[in-house]
Structure formats: structure tokens, C-alpha cells
Amino acid sequence: MELLFGVLTFAGVFSLAHVIIMHGHPVTARVLDTLGGILGGISIFSGIVTLIFAWGLWTLKTWAFWLVVALEVFSLIRHLLEFARPDHSTVAIVLGLVLPVVILLYLLVDPNVRAAFFRR
């Protein structure tokens, strides 16, 4: 999904910038080109990393297991730190904690999952 978004961002912003140049606003078009390139590049990079993670999990690579565990722990910490915000929404934070906790429990507690990733 991120790859598609990145490609569409590139195409859309560059097309829009072309129209803006044709109407005599080169500075605005250059700013749009730069922002579109950055946003599209970030989306494409994110999509490639997601594909690598998905492939690693699909092929039961140990490195993918530990990277997902690390990302989910990071996600838990990030959600817990939101309690420090003065205008936090307790419901939103708790709901945001559910998926990382479920994923971590599935990866770390289920013996079948651990056996699949760590069989040699």
C-alpha cells in the first residue's frame, strides 16, 4: 500500500507542479516538486521495508521475528508515553495498546510460533 501511495504521490505532485509552472509560478512549483519527492520517497521506502519484513516473516526468518518484537515493544512504549500528554485520551491509548500486546503475546508465548521461527 505504501509503494502505491508513494508512486501516486510522485505522479500527482509532479503533474500538479507542471500545471503550476505553466501558469507562471515556478517557485511554488519547485516547492511542490521538493515536497512531493520527499513524501513520495518516504512512502516508497516505507513500502520496501514493509515488503522486506513481510517476506522475512513469511519465510520464518529469525531476524524478522526479533525486528517485529522490537517494533512492537517500541510501539508499546510510544503508546504508554502518550499518558504524559496533558490532553491524552485514555480510550485511544488503551485501544492503541491492544494490537501490540496481542502480537507480542502471540510471538513470545505461543510455542508453535517460537518453534517455527527457531527450528534449525
Biopython code that builds the backbone (N, CA, C, O; Angstrom):
import numpy as np
from Bio.PDB.StructureBuilder import StructureBuilder

atoms = [
    (1, "MET", "N", (0.819, -1.186, 0.000)),
    (1, "MET", "CA", (0.000, 0.000, 0.000)),
    (1, "MET", "C", (0.865, 1.253, 0.000)),
    (1, "MET", "O", (0.564, 2.224, -0.694)),
    (2, "GLU", "N", (1.959, 1.227, 0.794)),
    (2, "GLU", "CA", (2.824, 2.397, 0.845)),
    (2, "GLU", "C", (3.506, 2.637, -0.491)),
    (2, "GLU", "O", (3.701, 3.785, -0.891)),
    (3, "LEU", "N", (3.876, 1.546, -1.197)),
    (3, "LEU", "CA", (4.508, 1.703, -2.507)),
    (3, "LEU", "C", (3.563, 2.397, -3.481)),
    (3, "LEU", "O", (3.963, 3.313, -4.200)),
    (4, "LEU", "N", (2.325, 1.962, -3.500)),
    (4, "LEU", "CA", (1.338, 2.568, -4.387)),
    (4, "LEU", "C", (1.127, 4.037, -4.026)),
    (4, "LEU", "O", (1.055, 4.891, -4.910)),
    (5, "PHE", "N", (1.029, 4.328, -2.744)),
    (5, "PHE", "CA", (0.863, 5.712, -2.307)),
    (5, "PHE", "C", (2.060, 6.557, -2.730)),
    (5, "PHE", "O", (1.893, 7.694, -3.171)),
    (6, "GLY", "N", (3.261, 6.010, -2.597)),
    (6, "GLY", "CA", (4.459, 6.748, -2.986)),
    (6, "GLY", "C", (4.485, 7.061, -4.464)),
    (6, "GLY", "O", (4.795, 8.185, -4.857)),
    (7, "VAL", "N", (4.163, 6.077, -5.289)),
    (7, "VAL", "CA", (4.152, 6.294, -6.738)),
    (7, "VAL", "C", (3.079, 7.306, -7.115)),
    (7, "VAL", "O", (3.323, 8.196, -7.928)),
    (8, "LEU", "N", (1.895, 7.175, -6.530)),
    (8, "LEU", "CA", (0.820, 8.127, -6.825)),
    (8, "LEU", "C", (1.157, 9.530, -6.333)),
    (8, "LEU", "O", (0.793, 10.514, -6.975)),
    (9, "THR", "N", (1.844, 9.629, -5.205)),
    (9, "THR", "CA", (2.266, 10.941, -4.708)),
    (9, "THR", "C", (3.238, 11.586, -5.679)),
    (9, "THR", "O", (3.099, 12.756, -6.034)),
    (10, "PHE", "N", (4.237, 10.795, -6.108)),
    (10, "PHE", "CA", (5.175, 11.319, -7.102)),
    (10, "PHE", "C", (4.435, 11.835, -8.333)),
    (10, "PHE", "O", (4.619, 12.982, -8.741)),
    (11, "ALA", "N", (3.603, 10.989, -8.916)),
    (11, "ALA", "CA", (2.920, 11.342, -10.156)),
    (11, "ALA", "C", (1.993, 12.542, -9.974)),
    (11, "ALA", "O", (1.998, 13.464, -10.790)),
    (12, "GLY", "N", (1.202, 12.528, -8.905)),
    (12, "GLY", "CA", (0.248, 13.606, -8.682)),
    (12, "GLY", "C", (0.905, 14.948, -8.422)),
    (12, "GLY", "O", (0.503, 15.963, -8.991)),
    (13, "VAL", "N", (1.912, 14.955, -7.569)),
    (13, "VAL", "CA", (2.553, 16.228, -7.222)),
    (13, "VAL", "C", (3.330, 16.779, -8.404)),
    (13, "VAL", "O", (3.312, 17.986, -8.648)),
    (14, "PHE", "N", (4.013, 15.913, -9.141)),
    (14, "PHE", "CA", (4.772, 16.404, -10.285)),
    (14, "PHE", "C", (3.847, 16.901, -11.391)),
    (14, "PHE", "O", (4.179, 17.852, -12.098)),
    (15, "SER", "N", (2.693, 16.266, -11.542)),
    (15, "SER", "CA", (1.716, 16.756, -12.521)),
    (15, "SER", "C", (1.157, 18.105, -12.089)),
    (15, "SER", "O", (1.010, 19.015, -12.905)),
    (16, "LEU", "N", (0.851, 18.227, -10.818)),
    (16, "LEU", "CA", (0.349, 19.493, -10.301)),
    (16, "LEU", "C", (1.392, 20.593, -10.447)),
    (16, "LEU", "O", (1.064, 21.722, -10.811)),
    (17, "ALA", "N", (2.649, 20.260, -10.161)),
    (17, "ALA", "CA", (3.721, 21.247, -10.298)),
    (17, "ALA", "C", (3.863, 21.682, -11.749)),
    (17, "ALA", "O", (4.128, 22.856, -12.007)),
    (18, "HIS", "N", (3.698, 20.779, -12.697)),
    (18, "HIS", "CA", (3.773, 21.132, -14.118)),
    (18, "HIS", "C", (2.680, 22.131, -14.476)),
    (18, "HIS", "O", (2.929, 23.098, -15.195)),
    (19, "VAL", "N", (1.477, 21.898, -13.978)),
    (19, "VAL", "CA", (0.367, 22.823, -14.239)),
    (19, "VAL", "C", (0.663, 24.189, -13.624)),
    (19, "VAL", "O", (0.371, 25.218, -14.233)),
    (20, "ILE", "N", (1.239, 24.207, -12.423)),
    (20, "ILE", "CA", (1.543, 25.480, -11.756)),
    (20, "ILE", "C", (2.625, 26.235, -12.526)),
    (20, "ILE", "O", (2.552, 27.458, -12.647)),
    (21, "ILE", "N", (3.626, 25.528, -13.048)),
    (21, "ILE", "CA", (4.673, 26.182, -13.848)),
    (21, "ILE", "C", (4.059, 26.797, -15.099)),
    (21, "ILE", "O", (4.419, 27.905, -15.497)),
    (22, "MET", "N", (3.131, 26.070, -15.716)),
    (22, "MET", "CA", (2.501, 26.569, -16.945)),
    (22, "MET", "C", (1.715, 27.850, -16.679)),
    (22, "MET", "O", (1.493, 28.640, -17.596)),
    (23, "HIS", "N", (1.295, 28.062, -15.436)),
    (23, "HIS", "CA", (0.566, 29.276, -15.094)),
    (23, "HIS", "C", (1.475, 30.365, -14.538)),
    (23, "HIS", "O", (0.992, 31.384, -14.043)),
    (24, "GLY", "N", (2.792, 30.157, -14.614)),
    (24, "GLY", "CA", (3.737, 31.205, -14.271)),
    (24, "GLY", "C", (4.145, 31.299, -12.821)),
    (24, "GLY", "O", (4.479, 32.390, -12.360)),
    (25, "HIS", "N", (4.134, 30.210, -12.082)),
    (25, "HIS", "CA", (4.543, 30.217, -10.679)),
    (25, "HIS", "C", (5.654, 29.187, -10.456)),
    (25, "HIS", "O", (5.410, 28.144, -9.849)),
    (26, "PRO", "N", (6.865, 29.463, -10.936)),
    (26, "PRO", "CA", (7.934, 28.454, -10.849)),
    (26, "PRO", "C", (8.396, 28.158, -9.428)),
    (26, "PRO", "O", (8.762, 27.020, -9.134)),
    (27, "VAL", "N", (8.390, 29.145, -8.541)),
    (27, "VAL", "CA", (8.860, 28.911, -7.169)),
    (27, "VAL", "C", (7.901, 27.972, -6.440)),
    (27, "VAL", "O", (8.335, 27.032, -5.773)),
    (28, "THR", "N", (6.615, 28.224, -6.566)),
    (28, "THR", "CA", (5.624, 27.352, -5.941)),
    (28, "THR", "C", (5.731, 25.934, -6.493)),
    (28, "THR", "O", (5.623, 24.960, -5.748)),
    (29, "ALA", "N", (5.941, 25.826, -7.792)),
    (29, "ALA", "CA", (6.066, 24.506, -8.413)),
    (29, "ALA", "C", (7.306, 23.782, -7.905)),
    (29, "ALA", "O", (7.268, 22.571, -7.682)),
    (30, "ARG", "N", (8.402, 24.509, -7.719)),
    (30, "ARG", "CA", (9.632, 23.880, -7.228)),
    (30, "ARG", "C", (9.445, 23.388, -5.785)),
    (30, "ARG", "O", (9.921, 22.308, -5.433)),
    (31, "VAL", "N", (8.765, 24.164, -4.963)),
    (31, "VAL", "CA", (8.487, 23.737, -3.588)),
    (31, "VAL", "C", (7.609, 22.483, -3.596)),
    (31, "VAL", "O", (7.849, 21.546, -2.835)),
    (32, "LEU", "N", (6.600, 22.474, -4.452)),
    (32, "LEU", "CA", (5.728, 21.299, -4.566)),
    (32, "LEU", "C", (6.508, 20.083, -5.049)),
    (32, "LEU", "O", (6.309, 18.976, -4.548)),
    (33, "ASP", "N", (7.402, 20.285, -6.024)),
    (33, "ASP", "CA", (8.236, 19.179, -6.502)),
    (33, "ASP", "C", (9.076, 18.607, -5.373)),
    (33, "ASP", "O", (9.184, 17.389, -5.232)),
    (34, "THR", "N", (9.668, 19.477, -4.573)),
    (34, "THR", "CA", (10.521, 19.024, -3.476)),
    (34, "THR", "C", (9.715, 18.273, -2.422)),
    (34, "THR", "O", (10.106, 17.187, -1.994)),
    (35, "LEU", "N", (8.597, 18.848, -2.007)),
    (35, "LEU", "CA", (7.757, 18.186, -1.007)),
    (35, "LEU", "C", (7.205, 16.866, -1.526)),
    (35, "LEU", "O", (7.167, 15.876, -0.794)),
    (36, "GLY", "N", (6.780, 16.847, -2.775)),
    (36, "GLY", "CA", (6.262, 15.620, -3.365)),
    (36, "GLY", "C", (7.331, 14.545, -3.457)),
    (36, "GLY", "O", (7.060, 13.365, -3.234)),
    (37, "GLY", "N", (8.545, 14.958, -3.785)),
    (37, "GLY", "CA", (9.647, 13.998, -3.843)),
    (37, "GLY", "C", (9.962, 13.416, -2.481)),
    (37, "GLY", "O", (10.209, 12.217, -2.346)),
    (38, "ILE", "N", (9.953, 14.271, -1.473)),
    (38, "ILE", "CA", (10.242, 13.796, -0.111)),
    (38, "ILE", "C", (9.140, 12.864, 0.380)),
    (38, "ILE", "O", (9.424, 11.770, 0.868)),
    (39, "LEU", "N", (7.877, 13.291, 0.254)),
    (39, "LEU", "CA", (6.762, 12.457, 0.723)),
    (39, "LEU", "C", (6.664, 11.155, -0.064)),
    (39, "LEU", "O", (6.441, 10.094, 0.519)),
    (40, "GLY", "N", (6.827, 11.226, -1.357)),
    (40, "GLY", "CA", (6.784, 10.018, -2.166)),
    (40, "GLY", "C", (7.940, 9.092, -1.850)),
    (40, "GLY", "O", (7.768, 7.874, -1.790)),
    (41, "GLY", "N", (9.124, 9.666, -1.645)),
    (41, "GLY", "CA", (10.296, 8.851, -1.308)),
    (41, "GLY", "C", (10.140, 8.151, 0.027)),
    (41, "GLY", "O", (10.499, 6.982, 0.167)),
    (42, "ILE", "N", (9.607, 8.858, 1.004)),
    (42, "ILE", "CA", (9.377, 8.246, 2.321)),
    (42, "ILE", "C", (8.367, 7.110, 2.195)),
    (42, "ILE", "O", (8.549, 6.049, 2.793)),
    (43, "SER", "N", (7.314, 7.323, 1.431)),
    (43, "SER", "CA", (6.297, 6.276, 1.262)),
    (43, "SER", "C", (6.864, 5.063, 0.534)),
    (43, "SER", "O", (6.573, 3.927, 0.909)),
    (44, "ILE", "N", (7.664, 5.288, -0.494)),
    (44, "ILE", "CA", (8.263, 4.167, -1.224)),
    (44, "ILE", "C", (9.239, 3.417, -0.328)),
    (44, "ILE", "O", (9.252, 2.187, -0.330)),
    (45, "PHE", "N", (10.057, 4.136, 0.437)),
    (45, "PHE", "CA", (10.988, 3.490, 1.358)),
    (45, "PHE", "C", (10.229, 2.667, 2.398)),
    (45, "PHE", "O", (10.605, 1.532, 2.691)),
    (46, "SER", "N", (9.174, 3.235, 2.949)),
    (46, "SER", "CA", (8.359, 2.524, 3.933)),
    (46, "SER", "C", (7.739, 1.270, 3.328)),
    (46, "SER", "O", (7.671, 0.230, 3.983)),
    (47, "GLY", "N", (7.292, 1.365, 2.097)),
    (47, "GLY", "CA", (6.715, 0.202, 1.427)),
    (47, "GLY", "C", (7.735, -0.894, 1.194)),
    (47, "GLY", "O", (7.422, -2.074, 1.353)),
    (48, "ILE", "N", (8.956, -0.521, 0.816)),
    (48, "ILE", "CA", (10.017, -1.514, 0.600)),
    (48, "ILE", "C", (10.379, -2.195, 1.912)),
    (48, "ILE", "O", (10.539, -3.415, 1.948)),
    (49, "VAL", "N", (10.511, -1.424, 2.991)),
    (49, "VAL", "CA", (10.820, -2.010, 4.299)),
    (49, "VAL", "C", (9.697, -2.947, 4.737)),
    (49, "VAL", "O", (9.961, -4.016, 5.288)),
    (50, "THR", "N", (8.452, -2.555, 4.495)),
    (50, "THR", "CA", (7.316, -3.410, 4.837)),
    (50, "THR", "C", (7.362, -4.719, 4.054)),
    (50, "THR", "O", (7.092, -5.783, 4.611)),
    (51, "LEU", "N", (7.698, -4.650, 2.781)),
    (51, "LEU", "CA", (7.814, -5.869, 1.973)),
    (51, "LEU", "C", (8.933, -6.769, 2.484)),
    (51, "LEU", "O", (8.778, -7.990, 2.513)),
    (52, "ILE", "N", (10.054, -6.183, 2.885)),
    (52, "ILE", "CA", (11.165, -6.979, 3.425)),
    (52, "ILE", "C", (10.736, -7.663, 4.730)),
    (52, "ILE", "O", (11.007, -8.847, 4.928)),
    (53, "PHE", "N", (10.068, -6.919, 5.614)),
    (53, "PHE", "CA", (9.571, -7.510, 6.866)),
    (53, "PHE", "C", (8.577, -8.630, 6.571)),
    (53, "PHE", "O", (8.647, -9.699, 7.177)),
    (54, "ALA", "N", (7.653, -8.386, 5.643)),
    (54, "ALA", "CA", (6.644, -9.395, 5.316)),
    (54, "ALA", "C", (7.308, -10.652, 4.754)),
    (54, "ALA", "O", (6.936, -11.768, 5.117)),
    (55, "TRP", "N", (8.279, -10.472, 3.881)),
    (55, "TRP", "CA", (8.990, -11.626, 3.331)),
    (55, "TRP", "C", (9.717, -12.381, 4.446)),
    (55, "TRP", "O", (9.686, -13.611, 4.482)),
    (56, "GLY", "N", (10.372, -11.650, 5.356)),
    (56, "GLY", "CA", (11.077, -12.290, 6.461)),
    (56, "GLY", "C", (10.149, -13.072, 7.367)),
    (56, "GLY", "O", (10.495, -14.165, 7.814)),
    (57, "LEU", "N", (8.978, -12.527, 7.642)),
    (57, "LEU", "CA", (8.009, -13.247, 8.470)),
    (57, "LEU", "C", (7.419, -14.434, 7.712)),
    (57, "LEU", "O", (7.222, -15.504, 8.288)),
    (58, "TRP", "N", (7.140, -14.248, 6.435)),
    (58, "TRP", "CA", (6.552, -15.325, 5.632)),
    (58, "TRP", "C", (7.500, -16.516, 5.531)),
    (58, "TRP", "O", (7.063, -17.667, 5.545)),
    (59, "THR", "N", (8.807, -16.234, 5.428)),
    (59, "THR", "CA", (9.788, -17.308, 5.293)),
    (59, "THR", "C", (10.369, -17.722, 6.643)),
    (59, "THR", "O", (11.347, -18.468, 6.706)),
    (60, "LEU", "N", (9.757, -17.229, 7.726)),
    (60, "LEU", "CA", (10.121, -17.602, 9.096)),
    (60, "LEU", "C", (11.583, -17.313, 9.414)),
    (60, "LEU", "O", (12.277, -18.158, 9.980)),
    (61, "LYS", "N", (12.045, -16.136, 9.054)),
    (61, "LYS", "CA", (13.414, -15.726, 9.356)),
    (61, "LYS", "C", (13.487, -15.228, 10.802)),
    (61, "LYS", "O", (12.618, -14.487, 11.262)),
    (62, "THR", "N", (14.524, -15.643, 11.498)),
    (62, "THR", "CA", (14.692, -15.249, 12.900)),
    (62, "THR", "C", (14.856, -13.746, 13.042)),
    (62, "THR", "O", (14.336, -13.158, 13.990)),
    (63, "TRP", "N", (15.575, -13.110, 12.111)),
    (63, "TRP", "CA", (15.786, -11.663, 12.198)),
    (63, "TRP", "C", (14.457, -10.912, 12.105)),
    (63, "TRP", "O", (14.278, -9.890, 12.767)),
    (64, "ALA", "N", (13.528, -11.408, 11.292)),
    (64, "ALA", "CA", (12.221, -10.748, 11.167)),
    (64, "ALA", "C", (11.432, -10.882, 12.468)),
    (64, "ALA", "O", (10.741, -9.952, 12.883)),
    (65, "PHE", "N", (11.542, -12.041, 13.102)),
    (65, "PHE", "CA", (10.877, -12.263, 14.391)),
    (65, "PHE", "C", (11.336, -11.212, 15.393)),
    (65, "PHE", "O", (10.511, -10.549, 16.021)),
    (66, "TRP", "N", (12.661, -11.054, 15.546)),
    (66, "TRP", "CA", (13.195, -10.121, 16.542)),
    (66, "TRP", "C", (12.945, -8.670, 16.163)),
    (66, "TRP", "O", (12.746, -7.833, 17.044)),
    (67, "LEU", "N", (12.951, -8.353, 14.873)),
    (67, "LEU", "CA", (12.640, -6.980, 14.465)),
    (67, "LEU", "C", (11.188, -6.628, 14.777)),
    (67, "LEU", "O", (10.898, -5.515, 15.218)),
    (68, "VAL", "N", (10.286, -7.562, 14.552)),
    (68, "VAL", "CA", (8.881, -7.302, 14.864)),
    (68, "VAL", "C", (8.694, -7.177, 16.379)),
    (68, "VAL", "O", (7.937, -6.321, 16.836)),
    (69, "VAL", "N", (9.368, -8.011, 17.152)),
    (69, "VAL", "CA", (9.288, -7.891, 18.614)),
    (69, "VAL", "C", (9.792, -6.503, 19.040)),
    (69, "VAL", "O", (9.166, -5.840, 19.867)),
    (70, "ALA", "N", (10.915, -6.074, 18.476)),
    (70, "ALA", "CA", (11.463, -4.752, 18.827)),
    (70, "ALA", "C", (10.511, -3.635, 18.418)),
    (70, "ALA", "O", (10.313, -2.688, 19.180)),
    (71, "LEU", "N", (9.922, -3.725, 17.240)),
    (71, "LEU", "CA", (8.977, -2.696, 16.795)),
    (71, "LEU", "C", (7.730, -2.650, 17.671)),
    (71, "LEU", "O", (7.211, -1.572, 17.960)),
    (72, "GLU", "N", (7.255, -3.800, 18.088)),
    (72, "GLU", "CA", (6.065, -3.821, 18.943)),
    (72, "GLU", "C", (6.369, -3.294, 20.344)),
    (72, "GLU", "O", (5.526, -2.630, 20.947)),
    (73, "VAL", "N", (7.547, -3.578, 20.861)),
    (73, "VAL", "CA", (7.948, -3.011, 22.162)),
    (73, "VAL", "C", (8.054, -1.495, 22.042)),
    (73, "VAL", "O", (7.604, -0.766, 22.926)),
    (74, "PHE", "N", (8.648, -1.022, 20.948)),
    (74, "PHE", "CA", (8.729, 0.419, 20.697)),
    (74, "PHE", "C", (7.327, 1.027, 20.615)),
    (74, "PHE", "O", (7.084, 2.111, 21.145)),
    (75, "SER", "N", (6.409, 0.326, 19.948)),
    (75, "SER", "CA", (5.038, 0.812, 19.835)),
    (75, "SER", "C", (4.362, 0.882, 21.209)),
    (75, "SER", "O", (3.643, 1.839, 21.500)),
    (76, "LEU", "N", (4.591, -0.124, 22.044)),
    (76, "LEU", "CA", (4.043, -0.101, 23.405)),
    (76, "LEU", "C", (4.568, 1.095, 24.196)),
    (76, "LEU", "O", (3.804, 1.804, 24.849)),
    (77, "ILE", "N", (5.873, 1.306, 24.129)),
    (77, "ILE", "CA", (6.478, 2.433, 24.856)),
    (77, "ILE", "C", (5.914, 3.755, 24.357)),
    (77, "ILE", "O", (5.600, 4.644, 25.149)),
    (78, "ARG", "N", (5.786, 3.880, 23.032)),
    (78, "ARG", "CA", (5.251, 5.119, 22.456)),
    (78, "ARG", "C", (3.828, 5.370, 22.930)),
    (78, "ARG", "O", (3.470, 6.499, 23.267)),
    (79, "HIS", "N", (3.018, 4.321, 22.957)),
    (79, "HIS", "CA", (1.637, 4.499, 23.418)),
    (79, "HIS", "C", (1.584, 4.810, 24.912)),
    (79, "HIS", "O", (0.773, 5.630, 25.343)),
    (80, "LEU", "N", (2.426, 4.175, 25.693)),
    (80, "LEU", "CA", (2.436, 4.457, 27.135)),
    (80, "LEU", "C", (2.906, 5.878, 27.431)),
    (80, "LEU", "O", (2.427, 6.502, 28.378)),
    (81, "LEU", "N", (3.837, 6.396, 26.633)),
    (81, "LEU", "CA", (4.310, 7.763, 26.838)),
    (81, "LEU", "C", (3.238, 8.805, 26.524)),
    (81, "LEU", "O", (3.339, 9.954, 26.952)),
    (82, "GLU", "N", (2.227, 8.406, 25.787)),
    (82, "GLU", "CA", (1.140, 9.348, 25.500)),
    (82, "GLU", "C", (0.339, 9.698, 26.755)),
    (82, "GLU", "O", (-0.364, 10.709, 26.771)),
    (83, "PHE", "N", (0.435, 8.874, 27.811)),
    (83, "PHE", "CA", (-0.218, 9.225, 29.070)),
    (83, "PHE", "C", (0.377, 10.492, 29.675)),
    (83, "PHE", "O", (-0.277, 11.155, 30.479)),
    (84, "ALA", "N", (1.614, 10.838, 29.296)),
    (84, "ALA", "CA", (2.261, 12.035, 29.830)),
    (84, "ALA", "C", (1.708, 13.311, 29.209)),
    (84, "ALA", "O", (1.914, 14.400, 29.743)),
    (85, "ARG", "N", (1.011, 13.185, 28.091)),
    (85, "ARG", "CA", (0.427, 14.371, 27.459)),
    (85, "ARG", "C", (-0.730, 14.885, 28.300)),
    (85, "ARG", "O", (-1.502, 14.088, 28.833)),
    (86, "PRO", "N", (-0.864, 16.191, 28.430)),
    (86, "PRO", "CA", (-1.942, 16.720, 29.265)),
    (86, "PRO", "C", (-3.331, 16.495, 28.684)),
    (86, "PRO", "O", (-4.311, 16.465, 29.429)),
    (87, "ASP", "N", (-3.433, 16.339, 27.383)),
    (87, "ASP", "CA", (-4.747, 16.175, 26.751)),
    (87, "ASP", "C", (-4.927, 14.772, 26.186)),
    (87, "ASP", "O", (-5.511, 14.594, 25.117)),
    (88, "HIS", "N", (-4.422, 13.776, 26.913)),
    (88, "HIS", "CA", (-4.476, 12.407, 26.391)),
    (88, "HIS", "C", (-5.890, 11.824, 26.455)),
    (88, "HIS", "O", (-6.710, 12.202, 27.291)),
    (89, "SER", "N", (-6.132, 10.902, 25.550)),
    (89, "SER", "CA", (-7.392, 10.162, 25.533)),
    (89, "SER", "C", (-7.092, 8.744, 26.003)),
    (89, "SER", "O", (-6.449, 7.968, 25.296)),
    (90, "THR", "N", (-7.559, 8.416, 27.192)),
    (90, "THR", "CA", (-7.275, 7.111, 27.771)),
    (90, "THR", "C", (-7.813, 5.984, 26.902)),
    (90, "THR", "O", (-7.152, 4.957, 26.745)),
    (91, "VAL", "N", (-8.980, 6.156, 26.346)),
    (91, "VAL", "CA", (-9.573, 5.123, 25.498)),
    (91, "VAL", "C", (-8.708, 4.892, 24.265)),
    (91, "VAL", "O", (-8.439, 3.746, 23.902)),
    (92, "ALA", "N", (-8.270, 5.970, 23.618)),
    (92, "ALA", "CA", (-7.438, 5.839, 22.414)),
    (92, "ALA", "C", (-6.104, 5.171, 22.736)),
    (92, "ALA", "O", (-5.613, 4.357, 21.954)),
    (93, "ILE", "N", (-5.520, 5.507, 23.876)),
    (93, "ILE", "CA", (-4.237, 4.909, 24.254)),
    (93, "ILE", "C", (-4.408, 3.423, 24.535)),
    (93, "ILE", "O", (-3.609, 2.608, 24.072)),
    (94, "VAL", "N", (-5.439, 3.065, 25.289)),
    (94, "VAL", "CA", (-5.676, 1.657, 25.608)),
    (94, "VAL", "C", (-5.971, 0.859, 24.332)),
    (94, "VAL", "O", (-5.472, -0.254, 24.165)),
    (95, "LEU", "N", (-6.779, 1.425, 23.438)),
    (95, "LEU", "CA", (-7.050, 0.734, 22.178)),
    (95, "LEU", "C", (-5.777, 0.605, 21.337)),
    (95, "LEU", "O", (-5.590, -0.395, 20.645)),
    (96, "GLY", "N", (-4.914, 1.602, 21.396)),
    (96, "GLY", "CA", (-3.639, 1.539, 20.685)),
    (96, "GLY", "C", (-2.679, 0.518, 21.266)),
    (96, "GLY", "O", (-1.777, 0.046, 20.575)),
    (97, "LEU", "N", (-2.869, 0.178, 22.524)),
    (97, "LEU", "CA", (-2.017, -0.825, 23.178)),
    (97, "LEU", "C", (-2.453, -2.257, 22.874)),
    (97, "LEU", "O", (-1.657, -3.185, 23.016)),
    (98, "VAL", "N", (-3.686, -2.446, 22.463)),
    (98, "VAL", "CA", (-4.228, -3.797, 22.296)),
    (98, "VAL", "C", (-3.468, -4.583, 21.233)),
    (98, "VAL", "O", (-3.022, -5.698, 21.502)),
    (99, "LEU", "N", (-3.311, -4.036, 20.051)),
    (99, "LEU", "CA", (-2.686, -4.782, 18.952)),
    (99, "LEU", "C", (-1.227, -5.135, 19.240)),
    (99, "LEU", "O", (-0.848, -6.288, 19.038)),
    (100, "PRO", "N", (-0.387, -4.202, 19.703)),
    (100, "PRO", "CA", (0.985, -4.600, 20.028)),
    (100, "PRO", "C", (1.058, -5.678, 21.111)),
    (100, "PRO", "O", (1.905, -6.568, 21.037)),
    (101, "VAL", "N", (0.186, -5.610, 22.110)),
    (101, "VAL", "CA", (0.190, -6.626, 23.161)),
    (101, "VAL", "C", (-0.203, -7.986, 22.589)),
    (101, "VAL", "O", (0.422, -8.998, 22.910)),
    (102, "VAL", "N", (-1.224, -8.017, 21.751)),
    (102, "VAL", "CA", (-1.663, -9.278, 21.142)),
    (102, "VAL", "C", (-0.550, -9.861, 20.278)),
    (102, "VAL", "O", (-0.292, -11.063, 20.335)),
    (103, "ILE", "N", (0.108, -9.031, 19.482)),
    (103, "ILE", "CA", (1.190, -9.512, 18.621)),
    (103, "ILE", "C", (2.349, -10.036, 19.462)),
    (103, "ILE", "O", (2.892, -11.102, 19.172)),
    (104, "LEU", "N", (2.728, -9.301, 20.492)),
    (104, "LEU", "CA", (3.827, -9.760, 21.347)),
    (104, "LEU", "C", (3.476, -11.069, 22.052)),
    (104, "LEU", "O", (4.302, -11.979, 22.116)),
    (105, "LEU", "N", (2.271, -11.166, 22.573)),
    (105, "LEU", "CA", (1.869, -12.416, 23.226)),
    (105, "LEU", "C", (1.890, -13.578, 22.236)),
    (105, "LEU", "O", (2.351, -14.671, 22.566)),
    (106, "TYR", "N", (1.400, -13.343, 21.041)),
    (106, "TYR", "CA", (1.390, -14.392, 20.024)),
    (106, "TYR", "C", (2.815, -14.833, 19.677)),
    (106, "TYR", "O", (3.091, -16.029, 19.582)),
    (107, "LEU", "N", (3.707, -13.876, 19.490)),
    (107, "LEU", "CA", (5.076, -14.218, 19.109)),
    (107, "LEU", "C", (5.865, -14.841, 20.253)),
    (107, "LEU", "O", (6.629, -15.780, 20.032)),
    (108, "LEU", "N", (5.694, -14.338, 21.463)),
    (108, "LEU", "CA", (6.554, -14.764, 22.565)),
    (108, "LEU", "C", (5.990, -15.911, 23.396)),
    (108, "LEU", "O", (6.756, -16.641, 24.026)),
    (109, "VAL", "N", (4.675, -16.087, 23.412)),
    (109, "VAL", "CA", (4.085, -17.090, 24.293)),
    (109, "VAL", "C", (3.722, -18.382, 23.554)),
    (109, "VAL", "O", (3.888, -19.471, 24.104)),
    (110, "ASP", "N", (3.240, -18.276, 22.341)),
    (110, "ASP", "CA", (2.800, -19.466, 21.604)),
    (110, "ASP", "C", (4.000, -20.341, 21.238)),
    (110, "ASP", "O", (4.867, -19.905, 20.480)),
    (111, "PRO", "N", (4.064, -21.569, 21.764)),
    (111, "PRO", "CA", (5.222, -22.429, 21.489)),
    (111, "PRO", "C", (5.329, -22.831, 20.016)),
    (111, "PRO", "O", (6.431, -23.085, 19.529)),
    (112, "ASN", "N", (4.215, -22.891, 19.308)),
    (112, "ASN", "CA", (4.274, -23.241, 17.893)),
    (112, "ASN", "C", (4.955, -22.143, 17.068)),
    (112, "ASN", "O", (5.705, -22.436, 16.136)),
    (113, "VAL", "N", (4.693, -20.897, 17.410)),
    (113, "VAL", "CA", (5.312, -19.780, 16.705)),
    (113, "VAL", "C", (6.809, -19.763, 16.977)),
    (113, "VAL", "O", (7.615, -19.628, 16.057)),
    (114, "ARG", "N", (7.168, -19.900, 18.234)),
    (114, "ARG", "CA", (8.599, -19.901, 18.580)),
    (114, "ARG", "C", (9.317, -21.064, 17.928)),
    (114, "ARG", "O", (10.441, -20.914, 17.450)),
    (115, "ALA", "N", (8.680, -22.216, 17.907)),
    (115, "ALA", "CA", (9.306, -23.384, 17.273)),
    (115, "ALA", "C", (9.481, -23.165, 15.769)),
    (115, "ALA", "O", (10.493, -23.569, 15.196)),
    (116, "ALA", "N", (8.506, -22.533, 15.135)),
    (116, "ALA", "CA", (8.611, -22.296, 13.699)),
    (116, "ALA", "C", (9.747, -21.336, 13.355)),
    (116, "ALA", "O", (10.452, -21.537, 12.366)),
    (117, "PHE", "N", (9.926, -20.294, 14.167)),
    (117, "PHE", "CA", (10.971, -19.313, 13.867)),
    (117, "PHE", "C", (12.355, -19.781, 14.303)),
    (117, "PHE", "O", (13.355, -19.331, 13.744)),
    (118, "PHE", "N", (12.435, -20.667, 15.282)),
    (118, "PHE", "CA", (13.736, -21.024, 15.819)),
    (118, "PHE", "C", (14.154, -22.469, 15.540)),
    (118, "PHE", "O", (15.108, -22.964, 16.140)),
    (119, "ARG", "N", (13.462, -23.132, 14.653)),
    (119, "ARG", "CA", (13.910, -24.500, 14.324)),
    (119, "ARG", "C", (15.126, -24.407, 13.422)),
    (119, "ARG", "O", (15.205, -23.549, 12.543)),
    (120, "ARG", "N", (16.041, -25.278, 13.650)),
    (120, "ARG", "CA", (17.293, -25.282, 12.874)),
    (120, "ARG", "C", (17.450, -26.597, 12.195)),
    (120, "ARG", "O", (18.435, -26.813, 11.490)),
]
sb = StructureBuilder()
sb.init_structure("model")
sb.init_model(0)
sb.init_chain("A")
sb.init_seg("    ")
for serial, (resi, resn, name, xyz) in enumerate(atoms, 1):
    if name == "N":
        sb.init_residue(resn, " ", resi, " ")
    sb.init_atom(name, np.array(xyz, "f"), 0.0, 1.0, " ", f" {name:<3s}", serial, name[0])
structure = sb.get_structure()
